[in-house]
Amino acid sequence: MSNRIYNTLFHTHTISGIIISVALYVIFFAGSFSFFRDEIVSWERNEPLAQGWKLGEMDFDRVMDTLGKDKPLMGSTIAFNQHYDEQRLSATVTPPVDTEATEGERRGRRGNFIYLNTQDFKTYDYQSSYSLGEFLYRLHFFAQLNFFGRSGYLLAGLVAFFFLFAVITGVLVHWKKIISNFYVFRPNNSIKNLWTDAHTALGILGLPYQFMFALTGVYIIVGLTIMSPAIISYVYQGDQEKAYDDFGFNPPKFEAAGKPLDAGFSINEFRDKAQKKWPEFVMNRATIFNFGDENMHVLFEGKSSFESKFASLGNVVYKVSTGEIVQEKSPMEGVSYLDRARAVIVRLHFGDYGGIAVKLIYFGLGILTCFVILSGVMIWLVARDKKHVSVAKRKFNAWLVWFYLAGCLSMYPVTALTFLMVKLGLQDPDADRMGFIFQTYFWSWLAFTLLFTFLRNNSVTNKYTLLSGGIIGLLIPVANGIVTGNWLWVTLANGYSDIFLIDAFWLVISVSTIVIALKIKPGKKGEVPKNSAAKLKTASVAVD
């Protein structure tokens, strides 16, 4: 590789990394916690996963009777979706086809979206079912920034694209010495060598993980925000239904006969047939077309268990009046290339294929990537501590990194504080859950960021964000025990592994970060690197 190409790659790697550094840190930090989204939701709501919570175990007949008490369901289409492992699933009830209804009545009877608890059959709207787990999950792709259409998603997609670019250029830059540099660590040399060695070694360790997440993130986000609308607009002339049909997103359509079904029926029996047909079938979606109508159909969709097949999709449709199968696609055989590729990408990105062990590994690699991002910024700062750089530029660089580290490292105590406040302040079922979580997280994040920025000491920021986050984190399992009675030993004895995991997780993380924080020796306020100190004079040295 020529020096010109090397320098070009090196500078583009540096620039692309610096531009996206803060946003990328937020994505990986929030995304690391998002791996435990389902466990956080169970812990927050005090709704442990128990026998019968899965869609395939739900009593469909009883659920339909419960929903029918609030509104007539005759002729309606009811769709149940279980995207996550939690007691609540989403349900959509569309209005029945009624040719005699006026146009105004049709407008007032659109599909009704609710959340349904599979244990007690209580229903919730989106606001009352909002959770901290959902907040952190959406934060990792900036859903809270969708002020203009999908602007937040677009930002996350651009960050993912530049991150993929930074990963590739980083490999090319370090390719010749990628093995030898991995074993080099010089903590007693210059501060630049320390940050460079840490950045290189940890970057190599997490390289497969980072490349995989950059690639799958680009596919999921960029495909959703940029490619899909363009394809629908230019290839399908704006016909979204046609595009969804070709990609297999739309469910089948069955016209209502307009006559009630004479014979009795049980949806549970059809569910049992589907599970008997494919014992490895994990059901995550069920749709009941034209409920109670002569042309009533039932669709069950899902995938194979992880032990049977890594990537699969399957479905079966029954006609209720005759009991015959009108459509089926085995989750074990005949899976299309598109379905398989899409399933592999999604499972790799969400880490939902290996239980708690894979989630813990993903979390560790995510936090390691956060450190790689931080070390890259510190290399950038130290590399610009040169005698020929003006005082004004060095002052600007120092303030920029003080603000950057304050904003990034504050996410740890802010996240711990939000966990604590959610458990203490959101027990009222009528509380504004979304507003409470938003205000607690973002206002405390702003306060922590400003506080540590104006302290102007990176070591102090590092030490006290770890220390404060650790102290607050120790209170989280205590608060859960006081509020719900589910102490660590109680959840362990009762088999509430999801709730136990969150309390134990915070206990281990908090103790670890407190120990690390106590070993950090903070430097002086407004301290600048040695090269700058030798050049600057009096008031300029303090960078005031």
C-alpha positions as CSV (number, residue, x, y, z in Angstrom):
1,M,0.0,0.0,0.0
2,S,1.5,3.4,-1.0
3,N,1.9,6.1,1.6
4,R,-0.7,8.2,-0.3
5,I,-3.4,5.5,0.0
6,Y,-2.4,4.8,3.6
7,N,-2.7,8.4,4.6
8,T,-6.0,8.7,2.8
9,L,-7.4,5.7,4.6
10,F,-6.0,6.8,7.9
11,H,-7.5,10.2,7.8
12,T,-10.9,9.0,6.5
13,H,-11.0,6.4,9.3
14,T,-10.2,9.1,11.8
15,I,-12.7,11.7,10.4
16,S,-15.5,9.2,10.0
17,G,-15.0,7.9,13.5
18,I,-14.9,11.4,15.1
19,I,-18.0,12.5,13.2
20,I,-20.2,9.7,14.5
21,S,-18.4,9.0,17.8
22,V,-21.1,10.4,20.2
23,A,-24.0,9.0,18.3
24,L,-22.3,5.7,18.0
25,Y,-21.5,5.5,21.7
26,V,-25.2,6.1,22.4
27,I,-26.2,3.4,20.0
28,F,-23.9,0.8,21.5
29,F,-24.5,1.7,25.2
30,A,-28.3,1.7,24.8
31,G,-28.1,-1.2,22.5
32,S,-26.1,-3.3,25.0
33,F,-28.9,-2.8,27.6
34,S,-31.5,-3.5,24.9
35,F,-30.4,-7.1,24.7
36,F,-32.1,-7.5,28.1
37,R,-35.2,-5.6,27.0
38,D,-37.6,-8.5,27.8
39,E,-36.0,-9.1,31.2
40,I,-36.1,-5.4,32.0
41,V,-39.8,-5.3,31.1
42,S,-40.6,-8.3,33.4
43,W,-38.6,-6.7,36.2
44,E,-40.3,-3.3,35.7
45,R,-43.8,-4.5,35.6
46,N,-43.2,-7.3,38.1
47,E,-44.6,-9.8,35.6
48,P,-42.3,-12.8,35.6
49,L,-42.5,-15.2,32.7
50,A,-44.4,-18.3,33.8
51,Q,-46.2,-21.2,32.2
52,G,-48.8,-20.1,29.7
53,W,-47.3,-16.7,28.8
54,K,-46.4,-17.8,25.2
55,L,-48.8,-17.2,22.3
56,G,-48.8,-20.9,21.5
57,E,-50.0,-21.6,25.1
58,M,-52.7,-18.9,25.3
59,D,-56.3,-19.8,25.7
60,F,-57.6,-18.3,22.4
61,D,-61.3,-19.2,23.1
62,R,-61.2,-17.4,26.5
63,V,-59.5,-14.4,25.0
64,M,-62.1,-14.0,22.3
65,D,-64.9,-14.2,24.9
66,T,-63.1,-11.5,26.9
67,L,-62.6,-9.2,23.9
68,G,-66.2,-9.8,22.8
69,K,-67.5,-8.4,26.0
70,D,-66.3,-4.9,25.1
71,K,-67.4,-4.8,21.4
72,P,-69.0,-7.2,18.9
73,L,-66.4,-9.3,17.1
74,M,-68.7,-10.9,14.4
75,G,-66.9,-10.5,11.1
76,S,-63.8,-8.8,12.5
77,T,-60.2,-9.8,11.8
78,I,-58.2,-10.2,15.0
79,A,-54.4,-10.3,14.8
80,F,-52.2,-11.3,17.8
81,N,-48.4,-10.6,17.7
82,Q,-45.8,-11.7,20.2
83,H,-42.6,-9.9,19.2
84,Y,-40.9,-10.2,22.6
85,D,-40.7,-12.6,25.5
86,E,-43.1,-10.9,27.9
87,Q,-46.6,-11.5,29.3
88,R,-48.2,-8.9,27.1
89,L,-48.7,-9.3,23.4
90,S,-50.1,-6.8,20.9
91,A,-53.5,-7.3,19.4
92,T,-55.3,-5.6,16.6
93,V,-59.1,-5.8,16.1
94,T,-60.4,-4.5,12.8
95,P,-64.0,-3.5,12.3
96,P,-66.3,-6.0,10.6
97,V,-67.1,-5.6,6.9
98,D,-70.5,-3.9,7.0
99,T,-71.8,-2.7,3.7
100,E,-74.8,-0.9,5.4
101,A,-72.6,1.3,7.6
102,T,-72.3,4.9,6.6
103,E,-68.9,6.5,5.6
104,G,-68.8,8.3,9.0
105,E,-69.4,5.1,10.9
106,R,-66.6,3.4,9.0
107,R,-64.2,6.2,9.9
108,G,-65.1,5.8,13.6
109,R,-64.6,2.0,13.6
110,R,-61.0,1.6,12.4
111,G,-58.8,-1.1,13.8
112,N,-58.2,-1.0,17.5
113,F,-54.7,-1.6,18.7
114,I,-54.2,-2.9,22.3
115,Y,-51.8,-4.8,24.5
116,L,-53.2,-8.0,26.1
117,N,-51.8,-9.7,29.2
118,T,-51.8,-13.4,28.5
119,Q,-52.2,-14.2,32.2
120,D,-55.1,-12.1,33.4
121,F,-56.4,-10.9,30.0
122,K,-56.2,-7.2,31.0
123,T,-55.8,-4.8,28.1
124,Y,-53.6,-1.7,27.8
125,D,-53.0,1.0,25.3
126,Y,-49.5,2.0,24.1
127,Q,-49.0,4.8,26.7
128,S,-50.0,2.7,29.7
129,S,-47.8,-0.2,28.4
130,Y,-44.7,1.8,27.7
131,S,-41.6,0.6,29.5
132,L,-38.0,1.4,30.3
133,G,-37.0,-1.6,28.2
134,E,-38.9,-0.3,25.2
135,F,-37.3,3.2,25.8
136,L,-33.7,1.9,25.8
137,Y,-34.4,-0.3,22.8
138,R,-35.8,2.6,20.8
139,L,-33.0,4.9,22.0
140,H,-30.4,2.7,20.3
141,F,-31.8,3.6,16.9
142,F,-32.9,7.2,17.9
143,A,-36.6,6.6,17.6
144,Q,-37.1,9.6,20.0
145,L,-35.6,11.9,17.3
146,N,-38.3,11.1,14.7
147,F,-39.4,14.8,14.7
148,F,-39.7,14.8,10.9
149,G,-41.0,11.5,9.6
150,R,-38.3,9.0,10.2
151,S,-35.5,11.5,10.9
152,G,-34.2,9.6,13.9
153,Y,-34.1,6.3,12.0
154,L,-32.3,8.1,9.2
155,L,-29.7,9.4,11.6
156,A,-29.1,5.9,13.0
157,G,-28.8,4.5,9.5
158,L,-26.2,7.1,8.5
159,V,-24.2,6.4,11.7
160,A,-24.3,2.7,11.0
161,F,-23.1,3.3,7.4
162,F,-20.2,5.4,8.6
163,F,-19.4,2.9,11.3
164,L,-19.2,0.2,8.7
165,F,-16.8,2.5,6.7
166,A,-14.7,3.1,9.8
167,V,-14.4,-0.6,10.6
168,I,-13.3,-1.4,7.1
169,T,-10.8,1.4,6.8
170,G,-9.5,0.6,10.3
171,V,-8.7,-3.0,9.2
172,L,-7.0,-1.7,6.1
173,V,-4.9,0.8,8.0
174,H,-3.7,-1.8,10.6
175,W,-3.6,-4.8,8.3
176,K,0.2,-5.2,8.1
177,K,0.7,-5.0,11.8
178,I,-2.7,-6.3,13.0
179,I,-1.2,-9.4,14.6
180,S,1.9,-7.8,16.1
181,N,0.1,-4.7,17.4
182,F,-2.4,-6.9,19.2
183,Y,0.3,-8.1,21.6
184,V,1.7,-4.6,22.2
185,F,0.6,-2.7,25.3
186,R,2.8,0.1,26.7
187,P,1.1,1.6,29.8
188,N,4.3,3.2,31.0
189,N,5.0,5.0,27.7
190,S,3.4,8.2,26.5
191,I,-0.3,8.7,26.9
192,K,-0.7,8.6,23.1
193,N,0.8,5.1,23.0
194,L,-1.4,4.0,25.9
195,W,-4.6,5.0,24.1
196,T,-3.4,3.7,20.8
197,D,-2.5,0.3,22.1
198,A,-5.8,0.0,23.9
199,H,-7.8,1.1,20.9
200,T,-6.0,-1.3,18.6
201,A,-6.1,-4.4,20.9
202,L,-9.7,-4.0,21.9
203,G,-10.7,-3.1,18.4
204,I,-9.2,-6.3,17.1
205,L,-10.9,-8.3,19.9
206,G,-14.3,-6.9,19.0
207,L,-13.8,-6.7,15.3
208,P,-16.1,-9.5,14.2
209,Y,-18.9,-8.2,16.5
210,Q,-18.5,-4.7,15.3
211,F,-18.5,-5.6,11.7
212,M,-21.5,-7.8,12.1
213,F,-23.4,-5.1,13.9
214,A,-22.4,-2.4,11.4
215,L,-23.5,-4.6,8.5
216,T,-26.8,-5.8,10.0
217,G,-27.6,-2.3,11.3
218,V,-27.1,-0.8,7.8
219,Y,-29.4,-3.4,6.3
220,I,-32.1,-3.0,8.9
221,I,-32.1,0.8,9.3
222,V,-31.0,2.0,5.9
223,G,-33.2,-0.6,4.2
224,L,-36.2,0.7,6.2
225,T,-35.6,4.4,5.9
226,I,-34.0,4.9,2.4
227,M,-34.2,1.8,0.2
228,S,-37.7,0.6,0.9
229,P,-39.5,4.0,0.1
230,A,-37.4,4.4,-3.0
231,I,-38.1,0.9,-4.3
232,I,-41.9,1.3,-3.6
233,S,-41.9,4.6,-5.3
234,Y,-39.9,3.8,-8.4
235,V,-40.3,0.1,-8.9
236,Y,-43.9,-0.3,-7.7
237,Q,-45.1,3.2,-8.7
238,G,-46.0,3.9,-5.0
239,D,-48.2,0.7,-4.7
240,Q,-47.2,-0.4,-1.2
241,E,-49.6,-3.3,-1.1
242,K,-48.1,-4.8,-4.2
243,A,-44.6,-4.5,-2.8
244,Y,-45.6,-6.1,0.5
245,D,-47.3,-8.9,-1.4
246,D,-44.1,-9.6,-3.4
247,F,-41.9,-9.6,-0.3
248,G,-44.3,-11.7,1.7
249,F,-45.2,-9.1,4.3
250,N,-48.9,-9.1,3.8
251,P,-51.2,-11.8,5.2
252,P,-53.6,-13.6,2.9
253,K,-57.0,-12.1,2.2
254,F,-60.3,-13.8,2.8
255,E,-63.6,-12.1,1.9
256,A,-66.4,-12.4,4.4
257,A,-69.4,-14.4,3.3
258,G,-71.8,-12.3,5.3
259,K,-73.4,-15.3,7.0
260,P,-72.8,-16.6,10.5
261,L,-71.0,-19.9,10.9
262,D,-73.6,-22.5,11.9
263,A,-71.3,-25.1,13.5
264,G,-69.5,-24.4,16.8
265,F,-65.7,-24.0,16.7
266,S,-62.7,-23.8,18.9
267,I,-59.6,-21.9,17.9
268,N,-57.6,-23.8,20.5
269,E,-58.2,-27.0,18.6
270,F,-56.6,-25.5,15.4
271,R,-53.7,-24.2,17.5
272,D,-53.2,-27.7,18.8
273,K,-53.3,-29.1,15.3
274,A,-50.6,-26.7,14.1
275,Q,-48.3,-27.6,17.0
276,K,-48.9,-31.3,16.5
277,K,-48.1,-31.0,12.9
278,W,-44.7,-29.3,13.6
279,P,-43.6,-30.0,17.2
280,E,-40.7,-27.6,16.8
281,F,-43.0,-24.8,15.7
282,V,-42.7,-21.6,17.9
283,M,-45.8,-19.5,17.3
284,N,-45.4,-15.7,17.4
285,R,-48.3,-14.5,15.3
286,A,-52.0,-15.6,15.0
287,T,-54.6,-14.0,12.8
288,I,-58.4,-14.8,12.9
289,F,-60.1,-13.7,9.7
290,N,-63.8,-12.9,9.6
291,F,-64.5,-14.1,13.2
292,G,-67.8,-16.1,13.4
293,D,-68.4,-15.8,9.6
294,E,-69.0,-18.7,7.3
295,N,-65.7,-17.9,5.6
296,M,-63.7,-17.8,8.8
297,H,-60.0,-18.7,8.6
298,V,-57.3,-19.0,11.2
299,L,-53.6,-18.3,10.4
300,F,-50.7,-19.3,12.6
301,E,-47.2,-18.0,11.9
302,G,-43.9,-18.6,13.6
303,K,-40.5,-20.2,13.3
304,S,-38.6,-23.3,14.3
305,S,-37.0,-23.5,17.7
306,F,-33.3,-22.5,17.9
307,E,-32.3,-26.1,18.5
308,S,-34.0,-27.3,15.3
309,K,-33.1,-24.6,12.8
310,F,-31.3,-21.3,13.1
311,A,-33.2,-19.3,10.5
312,S,-36.7,-20.2,9.4
313,L,-40.3,-19.0,8.8
314,G,-43.4,-21.1,8.6
315,N,-47.2,-20.7,8.6
316,V,-50.4,-22.7,8.2
317,V,-54.0,-21.5,7.4
318,Y,-57.1,-23.5,8.4
319,K,-60.6,-23.0,7.1
320,V,-62.7,-23.2,10.2
321,S,-65.9,-24.5,8.6
322,T,-64.3,-27.6,7.1
323,G,-61.1,-27.9,9.2
324,E,-59.0,-28.2,6.0
325,I,-55.6,-26.7,5.4
326,V,-55.8,-24.1,2.6
327,Q,-52.2,-22.8,2.8
328,E,-49.0,-24.0,4.6
329,K,-45.3,-23.4,4.6
330,S,-43.2,-25.7,6.7
331,P,-40.7,-23.9,9.0
332,M,-38.2,-26.8,8.4
333,E,-38.4,-27.3,4.6
334,G,-38.6,-25.1,1.6
335,V,-37.6,-21.8,3.3
336,S,-36.9,-19.3,0.6
337,Y,-33.5,-17.5,0.3
338,L,-35.1,-14.2,1.1
339,D,-36.8,-15.5,4.3
340,R,-33.6,-17.2,5.4
341,A,-31.4,-14.3,4.8
342,R,-33.7,-11.9,6.5
343,A,-34.1,-14.2,9.5
344,V,-30.3,-14.7,9.8
345,I,-29.6,-10.9,9.8
346,V,-32.3,-10.2,12.4
347,R,-31.2,-13.0,14.7
348,L,-27.6,-12.0,14.5
349,H,-28.4,-8.4,15.2
350,F,-30.7,-9.0,18.2
351,G,-28.8,-11.9,19.7
352,D,-32.1,-13.9,20.3
353,Y,-30.7,-17.3,19.4
354,G,-28.7,-18.5,22.4
355,G,-30.5,-17.5,25.6
356,I,-28.9,-15.5,28.4
357,A,-25.4,-16.6,27.7
358,V,-25.4,-15.0,24.2
359,K,-27.0,-11.8,25.6
360,L,-24.3,-11.5,28.2
361,I,-21.6,-12.0,25.6
362,Y,-23.2,-9.4,23.4
363,F,-23.5,-7.0,26.3
364,G,-19.8,-7.4,27.1
365,L,-18.7,-6.8,23.5
366,G,-21.0,-3.8,23.3
367,I,-19.4,-2.2,26.3
368,L,-16.0,-3.1,25.0
369,T,-16.9,-1.3,21.7
370,C,-17.9,1.8,23.8
371,F,-14.4,1.8,25.2
372,V,-12.9,1.5,21.7
373,I,-14.9,4.6,20.7
374,L,-13.7,6.5,23.8
375,S,-10.1,5.5,23.2
376,G,-10.3,6.7,19.6
377,V,-11.4,10.1,20.7
378,M,-8.6,10.3,23.3
379,I,-6.1,9.4,20.5
380,W,-7.6,12.2,18.5
381,L,-7.1,14.7,21.4
382,V,-3.6,13.7,22.3
383,A,-2.5,13.6,18.6
384,R,-3.5,17.3,18.3
385,D,-1.5,18.3,21.4
386,K,1.3,19.6,19.2
387,K,3.5,22.7,19.7
388,H,2.5,24.1,16.3
389,V,-1.2,24.0,17.2
390,S,-2.5,27.3,18.4
391,V,-3.8,27.9,21.9
392,A,-7.3,28.6,20.7
393,K,-7.5,25.2,18.9
394,R,-6.1,23.3,21.8
395,K,-8.6,25.1,24.1
396,F,-11.4,24.2,21.7
397,N,-10.3,20.5,21.5
398,A,-10.1,20.3,25.3
399,W,-13.6,21.7,25.8
400,L,-14.9,19.4,23.0
401,V,-13.5,16.3,24.7
402,W,-14.7,17.4,28.2
403,F,-18.2,17.7,26.8
404,Y,-18.0,14.5,24.8
405,L,-16.8,12.4,27.7
406,A,-19.3,14.0,30.1
407,G,-22.2,13.2,27.7
408,C,-21.1,9.6,27.0
409,L,-20.0,8.5,30.4
410,S,-23.0,10.1,32.1
411,M,-25.2,7.5,30.4
412,Y,-24.2,5.0,33.1
413,P,-25.4,6.8,36.2
414,V,-28.4,8.2,34.2
415,T,-29.5,4.7,33.2
416,A,-29.1,3.5,36.8
417,L,-31.1,6.4,38.1
418,T,-33.9,5.8,35.6
419,F,-34.1,2.2,36.7
420,L,-34.4,3.3,40.3
421,M,-37.0,6.0,39.7
422,V,-39.1,3.7,37.5
423,K,-39.4,1.2,40.3
424,L,-40.1,3.9,42.9
425,G,-42.2,6.3,41.0
426,L,-44.2,4.4,38.4
427,Q,-46.3,2.1,40.6
428,D,-49.5,4.0,39.9
429,P,-51.3,2.3,36.9
430,D,-52.6,5.7,35.7
431,A,-49.2,7.4,35.7
432,D,-47.9,8.9,32.4
433,R,-45.2,6.2,31.9
434,M,-43.7,7.7,28.7
435,G,-43.5,11.2,30.0
436,F,-42.0,10.1,33.3
437,I,-39.3,8.0,31.7
438,F,-38.5,10.6,29.1
439,Q,-38.2,13.4,31.7
440,T,-36.2,11.4,34.2
441,Y,-33.7,10.1,31.6
442,F,-33.1,13.2,29.4
443,W,-33.2,15.9,32.1
444,S,-30.8,13.9,34.4
445,W,-28.6,13.2,31.4
446,L,-28.4,17.0,30.6
447,A,-27.7,17.8,34.3
448,F,-24.9,15.2,34.5
449,T,-23.4,16.3,31.2
450,L,-23.3,19.9,32.1
451,L,-21.9,19.2,35.6
452,F,-19.0,17.1,34.4
453,T,-18.3,19.3,31.4
454,F,-17.7,22.4,33.6
455,L,-15.6,20.4,36.0
456,R,-13.1,20.2,33.1
457,N,-11.4,17.1,34.2
458,N,-11.6,13.9,32.3
459,S,-10.3,11.8,35.1
460,V,-12.9,13.2,37.5
461,T,-15.6,12.6,35.0
462,N,-14.5,9.0,34.5
463,K,-14.1,8.3,38.3
464,Y,-17.4,9.9,39.5
465,T,-19.6,8.7,36.7
466,L,-18.5,5.1,37.5
467,L,-18.8,5.8,41.3
468,S,-22.2,7.5,41.2
469,G,-23.6,4.9,38.7
470,G,-22.3,2.1,40.9
471,I,-23.9,3.5,44.1
472,I,-27.2,4.1,42.4
473,G,-27.1,0.7,40.9
474,L,-26.7,-0.9,44.3
475,L,-30.0,0.6,45.3
476,I,-31.9,-0.9,42.4
477,P,-32.3,-4.5,43.7
478,V,-33.0,-3.0,47.2
479,A,-35.8,-0.8,45.8
480,N,-37.3,-3.8,43.9
481,G,-37.3,-5.9,47.1
482,I,-39.0,-3.1,49.1
483,V,-41.6,-2.2,46.5
484,T,-42.5,-5.7,45.2
485,G,-41.2,-8.1,47.8
486,N,-39.2,-9.9,45.1
487,W,-35.8,-9.9,46.8
488,L,-33.0,-11.7,45.0
489,W,-33.4,-14.9,47.1
490,V,-37.2,-14.8,46.6
491,T,-37.0,-14.6,42.8
492,L,-34.3,-17.3,42.7
493,A,-36.4,-19.6,44.8
494,N,-39.5,-19.0,42.7
495,G,-37.8,-19.5,39.4
496,Y,-38.3,-15.9,38.3
497,S,-35.1,-15.9,36.3
498,D,-35.8,-12.8,34.3
499,I,-36.4,-10.6,37.4
500,F,-33.5,-12.2,39.2
501,L,-31.2,-11.5,36.3
502,I,-31.8,-7.8,36.3
503,D,-31.2,-7.4,40.1
504,A,-28.1,-9.7,40.0
505,F,-26.9,-7.8,36.9
506,W,-27.0,-4.4,38.6
507,L,-25.4,-5.9,41.8
508,V,-22.4,-7.3,39.8
509,I,-22.0,-4.3,37.6
510,S,-22.3,-1.8,40.4
511,V,-19.7,-3.5,42.6
512,S,-17.3,-3.8,39.7
513,T,-17.6,-0.1,38.7
514,I,-17.2,1.0,42.3
515,V,-14.0,-1.0,42.6
516,I,-12.7,0.4,39.4
517,A,-13.7,4.0,40.3
518,L,-11.9,3.8,43.6
519,K,-8.6,3.0,41.9
520,I,-8.8,6.0,39.6
521,K,-6.7,9.0,40.7
522,P,-8.3,12.2,39.3
523,G,-5.9,14.8,37.7
524,K,-6.0,18.5,38.2
525,K,-8.8,20.8,37.1
526,G,-8.3,22.1,33.5
527,E,-5.2,20.0,33.1
528,V,-3.8,19.9,29.6
529,P,-1.3,17.4,28.2
530,K,2.4,17.9,28.7
531,N,3.2,19.2,25.3
532,S,0.7,22.0,25.7
533,A,1.9,22.8,29.2
534,A,5.4,23.4,27.9
535,K,4.2,25.8,25.3
536,L,1.4,27.7,27.0
537,K,1.9,30.4,29.5
538,T,0.2,31.4,32.8
539,A,-3.6,31.8,32.2
540,S,-3.5,29.9,29.0
541,V,-2.3,26.7,30.8
542,A,-5.5,26.5,32.8
543,V,-7.6,26.6,29.6
544,D,-10.0,29.0,31.3
